[in-house]
């Protein structure tokens, strides 16, 4: 190796390699950067004479740098006593121009020297992140659907199981079957909307934006929740104008709003009201769903808005407090929106759906 390092032919050879390479000695002093390293990562050997300089420049974030050092040292310790002294790690590197790129870094000790190679995996990492994001989004959607269809299916099952013992009149039977028809239509709408928005290879979810007239959009909930609201004496108050409209995916908006309305009905007092309002300005719009129920504590609000809590709750497909709200929050954030909660114990709760003005979300 020592003879090779002194050979000008060797340097010419590694300069032909398209993979960035560092040659270093056993004390981690840098001996040579090939041309690919200088062109792709940007540093010169004068700027980065040793490993310490590399750590300082390549990983400017102190916490990230310490994590890299600890993990690298662990990998080195694992090779002790082994013939193979090869170590590798995929890391994000700060290049000389200030950009960040992912590299699969390999270090191989040969005699008293080290060869360090940098495989550019930035595009691969981006593809991996996109795939992970798509799978996460589908996981959220499937969790929401599993949560949302349980209630109507449970209602239908209860009617079927107890139909013979109900002793219903013809009119009552017609009303029950009409109600069942609405709930079945609702389930089909969810399934069909999901199929339309799922790509042919089932690897991603396709957003389908359209103009949504808000008053007509929310009026359908009056019929869907008619029986449940009648039992609790709860009414909608739509503070909306006929001309109020946005451009958004109606399936996504439906998922979000149903989960918020479900919660509002569940916690509304007898003869309570659920208010739905719309506000807009130049760069955003707000849909507000407000109830006059018991309100939420700071702990309850934090549980819903915390990403850590959402990861835990997603694993539980139950009707427990907060699950539907967590799902609504996560799916909204995937589609240029944000959910905030204005609530105080004893004074009701307002769920605010903020839609940022990207891709013409607002329609004048």
C-alpha positions in Angstrom: 0.0 0.0 0.0 2.8 2.4 0.9 4.4 1.8 -2.5 1.1 2.4 -4.2 0.5 5.7 -2.5 3.9 6.9 -3.7 3.0 5.9 -7.3 1.7 8.6 -9.6 0.1 5.9 -11.7 -2.0 4.8 -8.7 -3.3 8.4 -8.2 -4.1 8.6 -11.9 -6.0 5.4 -11.6 -8.2 6.3 -8.6 -8.9 9.7 -10.3 -10.6 7.7 -13.1 -13.0 6.1 -10.5 -16.4 7.9 -10.5 -16.9 7.1 -6.8 -15.5 9.7 -4.3 -12.4 8.3 -2.5 -10.3 9.4 0.4 -6.9 7.8 1.2 -5.9 8.2 4.9 -3.2 6.8 7.2 -3.7 4.9 10.4 -3.7 8.3 12.4 -6.7 9.4 10.2 -4.6 12.1 8.4 -5.9 12.5 4.8 -3.4 11.7 2.2 -5.3 12.1 -1.0 -8.8 13.0 -2.4 -9.6 11.7 -5.9 -11.3 14.0 -8.5 -14.7 12.5 -7.9 -14.5 13.5 -4.2 -13.6 17.1 -5.0 -16.3 17.4 -7.7 -19.2 15.7 -5.9 -18.6 16.6 -2.3 -16.5 19.7 -3.0 -13.9 19.9 -0.3 -10.1 20.0 -0.9 -7.5 18.3 1.1 -6.4 21.7 2.4 -9.8 22.4 3.8 -10.1 18.9 5.3 -6.7 17.6 6.3 -7.9 14.9 8.7 -10.9 13.1 10.1 -11.5 15.7 12.8 -11.9 18.4 10.1 -14.2 16.0 8.2 -16.4 15.5 11.2 -16.7 19.3 11.8 -17.5 20.2 8.2 -19.5 17.2 7.1 -21.8 17.1 10.1 -22.4 20.6 11.3 -25.3 19.6 13.6 -23.7 18.7 16.9 -26.2 16.0 17.9 -26.1 14.4 14.5 -22.3 14.4 14.6 -22.2 12.8 18.0 -24.6 10.1 16.9 -22.4 9.4 13.8 -19.2 9.2 16.0 -20.9 6.8 18.4 -22.3 4.5 15.7 -19.1 4.5 13.8 -17.1 3.6 16.9 -19.5 0.8 17.6 -19.0 -0.6 14.1 -15.2 -0.4 14.5 -15.3 -2.2 17.8 -17.3 -5.0 16.1 -14.5 -5.6 13.7 -11.8 -5.9 16.4 -10.1 -9.3 16.2 -11.6 -9.9 12.8 -9.6 -10.3 9.5 -12.2 -8.1 7.8 -11.8 -4.4 8.9 -14.5 -3.1 6.7 -17.0 -0.6 8.2 -19.9 1.2 6.4 -22.7 3.6 7.3 -25.4 5.5 5.4 -25.2 9.2 6.5 -26.3 12.7 5.4 -23.2 14.7 4.5 -23.0 18.5 4.3 -21.1 19.3 1.1 -18.8 22.2 0.5 -21.6 24.2 -1.2 -23.9 23.9 1.8 -26.2 21.2 0.3 -26.9 17.9 2.0 -26.6 14.6 0.3 -26.9 11.0 1.5 -23.8 8.8 1.1 -23.1 5.1 1.9 -19.6 5.5 3.4 -17.3 2.5 3.4 -13.9 2.3 5.1 -11.5 -0.5 4.5 -8.1 -0.8 6.3 -5.3 -2.1 4.1 -2.1 -2.5 6.0 -1.3 0.8 7.7 -3.7 2.8 5.5 -7.4 3.3 4.9 -9.5 3.6 1.8 -12.7 5.5 2.3 -15.3 5.4 -0.5 -18.6 7.4 -0.8 -21.5 5.9 -2.7 -24.1 8.5 -3.6 -27.4 7.2 -2.5 -29.3 10.5 -2.4 -31.8 9.7 -5.1 -32.3 6.2 -3.7 -32.9 7.7 -0.2 -35.4 10.2 -1.7 -37.2 7.3 -3.4 -37.2 5.3 -0.1 -38.6 8.3 1.8 -41.3 8.8 -0.8 -42.2 5.1 -0.6 -42.2 5.2 3.2 -44.4 8.3 3.1 -46.8 6.7 0.7 -47.1 3.6 2.8 -47.6 5.6 5.9 -50.3 7.6 4.3 -52.1 4.5 3.1 -51.8 3.0 6.6 -53.4 6.1 8.0 -56.2 6.0 5.5 -56.9 2.3 6.1 -56.9 2.9 9.8 -59.4 5.7 9.4 -61.7 3.6 7.2 -61.6 0.7 9.6 -62.5 3.1 12.3 -65.3 4.9 10.3 -67.1 1.9 8.9 -67.4 0.1 12.2 -70.3 2.3 13.5 -72.7 1.9 10.5 -71.9 -1.8 10.2 -72.5 -2.3 13.9 -75.9 -0.5 13.5 -76.9 -2.7 10.6 -75.9 -5.8 12.4 -77.9 -4.9 15.4 -81.0 -4.3 13.3 -80.6 -7.6 11.5 -80.0 -9.5 14.7 -83.0 -8.0 16.5 -85.4 -7.5 13.6 -87.8 -10.2 14.5 -88.2 -9.1 18.1 -88.8 -5.5 17.3 -92.5 -5.8 16.5 -92.4 -2.9 14.1 -95.2 -1.3 12.1 -95.0 -1.0 8.4 -94.0 2.7 8.7 -91.3 1.9 11.3 -89.9 -0.9 9.1 -89.7 1.5 6.1 -87.9 4.1 8.2 -85.4 1.5 9.5 -84.7 0.2 6.0 -84.3 3.8 4.7 -81.8 4.4 7.5 -79.9 1.2 6.6 -79.8 2.3 3.0 -78.2 5.6 3.9 -75.6 3.9 6.0 -74.8 1.3 3.3 -74.5 4.1 0.7 -72.1 5.8 3.1 -69.9 2.7 3.3 -69.9 2.2 -0.5 -69.0 5.9 -0.9 -65.9 5.5 1.4 -64.8 2.3 -0.4 -65.3 3.7 -3.9 -63.6 7.0 -3.1 -60.6 5.2 -1.8 -60.4 2.9 -4.9 -60.7 5.9 -7.3 -57.8 7.7 -5.4 -55.5 4.7 -5.2 -53.2 4.3 -8.1 -53.4 1.3 -10.4 -50.3 -0.3 -8.8 -51.6 0.3 -5.3 -48.4 1.9 -4.2 -49.7 5.5 -3.7 -52.7 7.6 -3.1 -53.8 10.0 -5.7 -55.3 13.3 -4.6 -58.3 14.4 -6.6 -59.0 18.1 -6.1 -62.3 19.6 -7.0 -64.5 22.6 -6.2 -66.4 22.0 -3.0 -69.5 24.1 -2.2 -69.3 24.0 1.6 -73.0 24.4 2.4 -74.1 21.6 0.1 -71.1 19.5 1.4 -72.2 19.8 5.0 -75.9 19.5 4.4 -75.5 15.8 3.7 -74.4 15.2 7.3 -77.8 16.4 8.5 -79.4 13.3 6.9 -76.5 10.9 7.7 -76.5 11.8 11.5 -80.3 12.4 11.6 -81.1 9.5 13.8 -78.2 9.9 16.2 -78.7 13.6 16.6 -82.4 13.1 17.2 -81.7 10.7 20.1 -79.4 13.3 21.7 -81.5 16.4 20.7 -78.5 17.9 18.9 -78.8 20.2 15.9 -76.4 21.6 13.3 -76.1 25.3 12.8 -74.5 26.1 9.5 -72.9 29.5 9.5 -72.1 29.2 5.8 -73.1 31.0 2.6 -74.2 29.2 -0.6 -71.2 30.7 -2.4 -68.6 29.6 0.1 -66.3 27.1 -1.7 -62.8 25.7 -1.7 -60.7 23.5 -4.0 -59.8 20.3 -2.1 -60.1 16.6 -2.2 -63.7 15.9 -1.1 -62.8 12.4 0.1 -60.1 13.7 2.4 -62.3 16.6 3.6 -65.1 14.1 4.3 -62.8 11.9 6.4 -61.6 14.8 8.4 -65.0 16.4 9.0 -66.8 13.2 9.9 -64.3 12.4 12.6 -64.6 15.9 14.0 -68.4 15.8 13.8 -68.5 12.4 15.4 -66.6 13.7 18.3 -68.7 16.9 18.6 -71.9 14.8 18.6 -70.5 12.4 21.2 -69.7 15.1 23.6 -72.6 17.5 23.0 -75.1 17.9 25.8 -78.8 17.3 25.3 -80.3 20.0 23.0 -76.8 21.2 22.2 -75.7 22.8 19.0 -72.9 22.1 16.6 -71.8 25.2 14.7 -69.9 25.0 11.4 -68.3 28.2 10.1 -66.0 29.3 7.3 -63.5 32.1 7.2 -60.9 33.0 4.6 -58.3 35.6 3.8 -55.7 36.0 1.0 -53.5 33.0 1.9 -55.6 30.6 3.9 -59.0 29.4 4.9 -60.5 28.1 8.1 -63.3 25.6 8.6 -64.5 25.6 12.2 -66.5 22.9 13.8 -67.6 24.0 17.3 -69.6 22.2 20.0 -70.9 23.4 23.4 -69.8 20.2 25.2 -67.6 19.8 28.3 -64.4 21.0 26.5 -61.0 19.5 26.8 -58.1 19.7 29.2 -54.6 20.8 28.1 -53.6 17.1 28.5 -56.3 15.9 26.2 -55.5 18.6 23.5 -51.8 17.7 23.7 -52.6 14.0 23.3 -54.4 14.7 20.0 -51.9 17.2 18.6 -48.8 15.3 19.7 -47.2 13.2 16.9 -45.8 10.8 19.6 -49.4 10.2 20.8 -50.6 9.7 17.3 -48.1 6.9 16.6 -49.3 5.1 19.6 -53.0 5.6 18.9 -52.8 4.5 15.3 -52.2 0.9 16.5 -55.5 0.8 18.3 -58.6 0.7 16.0 -61.1 1.4 18.8 -63.7 4.0 19.6 -61.6 5.4 22.4 -61.3 9.1 22.9 -59.1 10.9 20.5 -58.4 8.2 17.8 -60.6 9.7 15.1 -59.2 13.2 15.9 -55.6 12.0 15.7 -56.4 10.4 12.3 -58.0 13.6 11.1 -55.0 15.6 12.1 -52.5 13.3 10.4 -54.4 13.0 7.1 -54.9 16.8 7.0 -51.2 17.5 7.5 -50.5 15.3 4.5 -52.6 17.6 2.4 -51.4 21.1 3.1 -53.5 21.6 6.1 -53.3 21.9 9.9 -55.7 21.1 12.7 -55.8 23.3 15.8 -58.0 23.0 18.9 -59.5 25.9 20.8 -61.0 24.5 24.0 -61.6 25.1 27.7 -63.1 22.9 30.2 -66.8 23.7 30.6 -66.9 26.0 27.6 -67.0 23.7 24.5 -64.5 22.9 21.8 -63.7 24.4 18.4 -61.8 22.3 15.9 -60.1 24.6 13.3 -59.2 23.1 9.9 -56.7 25.5 8.4 -56.2 25.1 4.7 -53.1 26.9 3.3 -53.5 28.6 0.0 -51.4 26.2 -2.1 -52.4 25.0 -5.6 -55.5 27.3 -5.4 -57.1 25.8 -2.3 -59.2 29.0 -2.0 -61.8 29.8 -4.7 -63.0 33.4 -4.9 
